[in-house]
Amino acid sequence: MKPVRNAKKRRPKEIGDYDERDTSTLIDPKQPLALADLGLELPRLPPTQVVSIRLPSALLDQIKAFASARDVPYQALIKLLLAESLERRKGHAA
């Protein structure tokens, strides 16, 4: 077995003038910056996202049977049922 050497940890380079320079005049508090002003952009969200939920087995079996009778994938049926339910609830809340 080879003896383990003490690995030297590298210290990060220090920025010398960062703390010494007054940066308060660089930012105008009356005009907040947007990411676009800095040339930055947030990544776009994908049109769909993967979600994992736990359903009672009996409920999932009912959904699968309902979807099979209509020749629709059960995941697509779940999305459709959720969207329809949300639209109905939006109508009642308004």
N, C-alpha and C positions, 0 to 999 in steps of 0.2 A: 504494500500500500504506500502511496506517495504521501508525504507530509503536506498538510494544507498550509499554503502561504497566506500571510496576512495581505489581503488585497488593499491597496491604497485607494481610498475614495477620492475621486476627482471633485474638486470644489468648483462650482459654477463661476464663470467669469463675472466679475462685479462690474456694474455700470458706474463709472466714477462720477459723472456729472449729474446723474439723475436726481439725487437728493439735494444737490447744491443749487440747481437751477430752479427759479421760480416759474412754475407753469400756470399759475392762476390767471395770468393775463391771456392765455391761449384760448380759453373757453369763455364764451359770452353766456352767462346764465339766463339772459332774456331770450335767447334763441337756442332752444334745445336741438341737439344734433340727431339726425336720423341715420340709420345704417347706410342708406344710399349716399348721404353726404360724405361718408367715410370710404365709399367705394366698396362696401360690403353688402352681401345679400344673404338672407337666410335660405337654407335649402328648401325646395318646394316639397310639400307633403305628397306622398303617393296618393293616387285616387282611391285606393283601398288600403286598409291595414288589417293585419292578422289579429284576431281577438280569440281568446280562449275563455269559455264559460262552462260551468258545470250545470248540467240539467238532470233532473230525475230521469232515470231510465225509461219509465213508463211514458213520460212526456215526449222524450226523444223518439220512442217507438211510434207514438201517435203522429208526430210530425213526419217521420219517414213514411208511414203508411199513407198519410194525407198527400204527401208529395208524390209518392209512387202512383197513386190513383190518378194524378193529374199529369204524370210523365214529366215531372220537374225535379231537378236535384234538390235534396232537402236543404242544403245550405242556401240556395237561391230562394227557396220558399221562406226560410227564416228571415232573410234580408227583406223580402217583400212584406212579410207579416209585421216586422218591426217598423218599416217605413210607413205602412198603412196605419198602424196604431199611433205612431207619432203624429201623423197628419191629423187624425181624428182628435187627438188630445190637444193639438195646437188650436184647432177650431173651437173647442170648448173653452179654452183659456182666454181667447180673444174677446 
